Amino acid sequence: MTAIRPAQPGQTLAEIDTPALVIDLDAFERNIATLTKSLVGRSVRVRAHAKTHKCPEIALRQIAAGAVGVCCQKVSEAEAMVEGGVGDVLVSNEVVGAQKLARLARLAKRARIGICVDDPAQVAALGDAVAAEGAQIDVYVEIDVGARRCGVAPGEPALALARKIVATPGLHFMGLQAYQGSAQHVRTMADRRAKIDAAIEAARSTRALIVANGIACPIVTGAGSGSFMFEAASGVYDELQPGSYIFMDADYARNEWAPPLPRFEHSLFVLATVMSRPVPERIVVDAGLKASSIDSGLPTVWNRPGLEFTRASDEHGVIEAKPGTLAPALGEKLLLVPGHCDPTVNLYDWYVCVRGGMQIDSSGGKVEALWPITARGALT
Amino acid sequence: MTAIRPAQPGQTLAEIDTPALVIDLDAFERNIATLTKSLVGRSVRVRAHAKTHKCPEIALRQIAAGAVGVCCQKVSEAEAMVEGGVGDVLVSNEVVGAQKLARLARLAKRARIGICVDDPAQVAALGDAVAAEGAQIDVYVEIDVGARRCGVAPGEPALALARKIVATPGLHFMGLQAYQGSAQHVRTMADRRAKIDAAIEAARSTRALIVANGIACPIVTGAGSGSFMFEAASGVYDELQPGSYIFMDADYARNEWAPPLPRFEHSLFVLATVMSRPVPERIVVDAGLKASSIDSGLPTVWNRPGLEFTRASDEHGVIEAKPGTLAPALGEKLLLVPGHCDPTVNLYDWYVCVRGGMQIDSSGGKVEALWPITARGALT
C-alpha cells in the first residue's frame, strides 16, 4: 500500500484532494451502536465481517462494541487482521491449496482461527497442514442454504464431513457455516424472510442430525446485514456475520427496511470533484469505476436532489442534472454513495475519517484520523 | 503497494498461488509488434495509454517499440510513469484543483508533460500553477467528438480556448485531444467506422478553423485499440492512444475485427483455483469481482470449452460446466480472461510474467519476471 496519506487531520472536506474514500465517523459509530442495541436480549453473538472494511482499526472497534472477533474471506485478510491485533478470526470460506493451508496453519498458532470446509479432500489437506505445523484449528462445515455457491447439501453430506473432521487430529469441529448470501439484497422484507426461513430450517435439521449422531455442534454461524434479525430470532443461529452495516451502500439502501431490521445510515462516501462541465446539464466528476465499484449499480449523489450519476468509465463519472437543478460548478466537490461498499473499499489504501458532519463547507466536519486499509488487495 | 511478490521466477503456472494476474509474455510482445507493423508507412505516431497497465516496465517497452511516450488519466499516474523513467507523458484528461495542478506543474519540470483542457477557468488555473513553479507545459484542447463525456464542442468553442492558451505564459498550445471513447466497443466494423468518421470530421474542421485564425495546431491526438487504423488513415490524426491492445480483454474480443484493424491476442489472465465443487456441474473458483472487474461483463474461461463463468461475488466465481464437459477437480487451476483489463489491473500490485506458453502443467511456460504495478490505485 502507498504510504502517502490522502489527507491531513484537521482538514475540511473541501480541502481533501479527490477522489478520496471518506467515513462519516458519527454515522459509522451510530451504525455500530445500532447493531449492538438491536441484539440486546438475544443470545447470539456477533462476528463482524471484515471483508467489508479490510481494516484492523475498524475490526478493533467492532470487537470493543461486543463482537467476538471477525470473519474474513481470504487467508491474507486473516493475516492482516491478526497482524493488526485481532485474536479470533473465522475464514468464512473454503481454502484450497498447499501454500495457503500452510499459512493458515501458521496463523492458527498466533490466534484463534476458524475455517470452512465442503469437501473431504479439503479436510484431509487441512489436517496435513495443521499436523505439519503442530497447530489446532476450528472447522465449520459449510452447508448450502440456498445461495448455490459453496457448501455441501444440508443433512447427510454435512454429517459425513463432520465425522471426518472429528476423526482428524488438530481439527476441532465447531459447527455449521450457513450463510444465505443471495437473500441479502432481495428487495422486499417478505421475500427475504422466506429465503432466510428456508436457510434456518436447513441449518436446524442439519444440526439436529449431527447431534443425533453423537457429535457436538456448538455453533451455527451466518447471516448478513440484510437479514440478521431473522437469524437472531431463529433459536438456531448462535453467531451473526454482518459486514455492510457499518457503511450501508446504495445497493443495500434499495432494500425494503422494516422492523425487526434496523435501517443503517450511509457512512461511507467517495469524495469527488467536478472536473468538467461541457454543457450545463452534464457534469463530469473525477471518480469513475476505478474509484467506486459499479458491480451492484452506480453510485448515488449524496444530498443533492436532481443530480443523477448516470455513467461511469475508468476515471470519469457522468452526472446529469434534471431541469431546474442548480448544477455544481467546475471544481466543486460532491459526495457519492458507492453502489457496493466491499469492492469499493478494495480500491483504496486509506480511509479519511471525518467527524462533525458531511457538509462540504466551513460548517462541515474535519478529518479526525486516517485508517490504513491494510488488507486492500489481499486476494490469496 | 505490497512488497510481497506473488510468485518466484522459474515457477510454473501450476505452482503460482492464486488469484494472480498473469501476462503471457510471448503474446504480449506479439501484440506490441503487431501494432508497430500495422502502422508501417503511416505518418502517425503512437502514444500508448498507460491507464491500461499502470506499469513503467510496460511503458518503457512500448517506447522501445516506437511509442513517443505514454498517456495517463491522472496526475498520480503520470508521477508514477516519470518516476519509472518515462520522459514524455500526456495526461489525456482534464485536471481540476489547486493541489493537483501544483503537482502537475512540478512534474513538468522533470519531464515533458501535456494536459487537456475544456474550460477557460481551467486554463487560467493551469497558467497560475505553471507560473508559480516556473514550468512549461503542453496543452491540448479536448473536443467532444461523440462520446458525450468531457470536451468542448468542435469549432468555435475550441478556437476560443486555443486563443486563451496561446495568450497564457508557460502554456504551449499543442493541438486537439479528440478521443471517441464510446466508439471503441461498438461491435460491428461498419458502425464503429461511422462513429470514427464523424470524429475525424469534427477534428478536421476544428483544426482548420484554428489554423485559419493564425494559430498553429500541430497535433491531433486520440484513437483507441478498437479503432486506431481508421484514425491512422484519416490524414487528420497525428498521434494514436491505444491502450488495451497489449492485453486484449474479453469485452474487446466481442468486437468484430477485420482489416484494416489487426486482431490482438489475449495476453492478460487471472489465474484462479477451484476452491469448491459442490455439485459436478458447478465449480467455484477463488476469483470473484475483487480479482476481475465485471463492469464490462464477466470473465471468460480460457481454452476450456464447455466451462462458462456465470456469476461473481466478492471473492467467488461460479463456473458452470455444460453437459458432457469434464469439470475441473478441486484444487485445479484455470485461466480467466478479464472482462475489462484496465480496472482488473488496478486490483493487483504485481504482474506475474510467464514465457513459454500458458499450459497449466509441466509443458507450460515459466515465470520470467515480476513487474510492479506502481500506479495501482493512483486516483488523484
Chai-1 contact restraints between the chains, C-beta under 6 A:
chainA,res_idxA,chainB,res_idxB,connection_type,confidence,min_distance_angstrom,max_distance_angstrom,comment,restraint_id
A,D17,B,Q99,contact,1.0,0.0,6.0,A-B,restraint_1
A,D17,B,T380,contact,1.0,0.0,6.0,A-B,restraint_2
A,P19,B,L379,contact,1.0,0.0,6.0,A-B,restraint_3
A,Q73,B,E315,contact,1.0,0.0,6.0,A-B,restraint_4
A,E94,B,M275,contact,1.0,0.0,6.0,A-B,restraint_5
A,E94,B,S276,contact,1.0,0.0,6.0,A-B,restraint_6
A,V96,B,T273,contact,1.0,0.0,6.0,A-B,restraint_7
A,V96,B,M275,contact,1.0,0.0,6.0,A-B,restraint_8
A,V96,B,G331,contact,1.0,0.0,6.0,A-B,restraint_9
A,G97,B,T273,contact,1.0,0.0,6.0,A-B,restraint_10
A,Q99,B,D17,contact,1.0,0.0,6.0,A-B,restraint_11
A,D118,B,S276,contact,1.0,0.0,6.0,A-B,restraint_12
A,D119,B,L330,contact,1.0,0.0,6.0,A-B,restraint_13
A,A121,B,L330,contact,1.0,0.0,6.0,A-B,restraint_14
A,R149,B,H316,contact,1.0,0.0,6.0,A-B,restraint_15
A,C150,B,S276,contact,1.0,0.0,6.0,A-B,restraint_16
A,C150,B,V284,contact,1.0,0.0,6.0,A-B,restraint_17
A,T273,B,V96,contact,1.0,0.0,6.0,A-B,restraint_18
A,T273,B,G97,contact,1.0,0.0,6.0,A-B,restraint_19
A,M275,B,E94,contact,1.0,0.0,6.0,A-B,restraint_20
A,M275,B,V96,contact,1.0,0.0,6.0,A-B,restraint_21
A,S276,B,E94,contact,1.0,0.0,6.0,A-B,restraint_22
A,S276,B,D118,contact,1.0,0.0,6.0,A-B,restraint_23
A,S276,B,C150,contact,1.0,0.0,6.0,A-B,restraint_24
A,P278,B,G151,contact,1.0,0.0,6.0,A-B,restraint_25
A,V284,B,C150,contact,1.0,0.0,6.0,A-B,restraint_26
A,L289,B,D295,contact,1.0,0.0,6.0,A-B,restraint_27
A,L289,B,P343,contact,1.0,0.0,6.0,A-B,restraint_28
A,K290,B,P343,contact,1.0,0.0,6.0,A-B,restraint_29
A,K290,B,N346,contact,1.0,0.0,6.0,A-B,restraint_30
A,A291,B,L379,contact,1.0,0.0,6.0,A-B,restraint_31
A,I294,B,D295,contact,1.0,0.0,6.0,A-B,restraint_32
A,D295,B,L289,contact,1.0,0.0,6.0,A-B,restraint_33
A,D295,B,I294,contact,1.0,0.0,6.0,A-B,restraint_34
A,D314,B,D342,contact,1.0,0.0,6.0,A-B,restraint_35
A,E315,B,Q73,contact,1.0,0.0,6.0,A-B,restraint_36
A,H316,B,R149,contact,1.0,0.0,6.0,A-B,restraint_37
A,L330,B,D119,contact,1.0,0.0,6.0,A-B,restraint_38
A,L330,B,A121,contact,1.0,0.0,6.0,A-B,restraint_39
A,G331,B,V96,contact,1.0,0.0,6.0,A-B,restraint_40
A,D342,B,D314,contact,1.0,0.0,6.0,A-B,restraint_41
A,P343,B,L289,contact,1.0,0.0,6.0,A-B,restraint_42
A,P343,B,K290,contact,1.0,0.0,6.0,A-B,restraint_43
A,N346,B,K290,contact,1.0,0.0,6.0,A-B,restraint_44
A,D349,B,G377,contact,1.0,0.0,6.0,A-B,restraint_45
A,G377,B,D349,contact,1.0,0.0,6.0,A-B,restraint_46
A,L379,B,P19,contact,1.0,0.0,6.0,A-B,restraint_47
A,L379,B,A291,contact,1.0,0.0,6.0,A-B,restraint_48
A,T380,B,D17,contact,1.0,0.0,6.0,A-B,restraint_49
